[in-house]
Amino acid sequence: MRVPFMDLSRVESEIHDLLTAAIDGVVRKGGFILGPEVESFEREFASYCGTQYGIGVSSGTDALFLALRAVGVGEGDEVVTAANTFIATFNAISCCGATPVPVDVDPDYYCIDPDRLAKAVTSRTRAIMPVHLYGQAADMDGVMRLAKEVGLPVIEDAAQAHGATFEGRKCGSMGFAGCFSFYPAKNLGAFGDGGMVVTNEEGISEKIILARNYGQREKNRHEQIGYNMRLDEIQATVLRIKLERLDADNAARRLTAERYDERLESIPQVIPPACRTGGSAHVYHLYVIRCARRDSLRDYLSRKDIDSGTHYPTPPHLQPAYKGLGYQKGDFPVSERLAGEILSLPMFPGLRREEVDYVCDSIEEFYAAG
Ligand SMILES: *Cc1c(COP(=O)(O)O)cnc(C)c1O
């Protein structure tokens, strides 16, 4: 049996006709950049998140960048964020001319540790950027409490958390602004790049609407220097169709996670992901275990035709691009330890129970063989 890490075509084949008809509709109409599909999708996704405004942009990275710029982050500023994240979180901060200041994550949920946050805030800090990693919310009670105390805006990196909640509230809706990616492999994915900022702040929304489109509100009047960071009609029409299935897709991911949990619980060398209880919903963008002899296990699975991943093998502060920040191994021990132990198992809606069982059987075999 071959088990792919992710196979989008399985679920998309069910809605293939809907998707191609919608794309055909856009092609026939002939308007491709911004337009009615984007506007509808902005309304629909903002409403899904429980926010007033949604601004479609060109990627998740650009959503983060534009949201940071909109709250005034610029040259010489600092933005506090999680040490365990995808490089794009750091890149968006750097592209504003600001410095990412990592904070280690908590050892249970792998998200920014609010207890360590306060120490990272300086007089230069202009924003706090928690990351809802792997599809599960960061501790937003702790983050929002600290943010309020120090009077800083929170920009949520919700690029892996479409539909996830923290105590009943949707990820992306709790801070000043929430940023999403519609990269094809995300829980809500386009047929290319795309992103969105959601917010309840009209001022933030207005700034991003201008900034994403050459600083113009009306054609040929450029109120400020802007960017070309727009969402296009083909992506929006695809995303509108997929948004209708997002909750069902997330439920399918949760079912898969339950089966993994059940099967992996009895393997002492494996720590399955901890899931917040109460009113918080995990959407399992990734199913990430911690395990002994990670690299050997990964090779073993690969020989069994099972794809897996590591998210992420090197934390941003140890990447060559961030050598200039001057961090060393040992500075963020929880994140660094995770980097050596984590393994992402196949996870996508449409993954079959037999496949999950085959993955778990193989993990069992690996450890049984010693
Ligand atoms: C995917 C991702 C991004 C960037 O989104 P793009 O659309 O790829 O630019 C940012 N942060 C996190 C945590 C992500 O997973």
The ligand as an ORCA input file, in Angstrom:
! r2SCAN-3c Opt
* xyz 0 1
  C       1.824     28.702      5.082
  C       2.193     29.572      6.224
  C       2.473     30.940      6.054
  C       2.641     31.589      4.713
  O       1.591     31.454      3.824
  P       1.899     31.541      2.248
  O       0.538     31.596      1.649
  O       2.645     30.315      1.879
  O       2.667     32.780      2.012
  C       2.704     31.706      7.176
  N       2.691     31.166      8.407
  C       2.451     29.855      8.616
  C       2.434     29.330     10.012
  C       2.217     29.013      7.521
  O       2.010     27.710      7.722
*
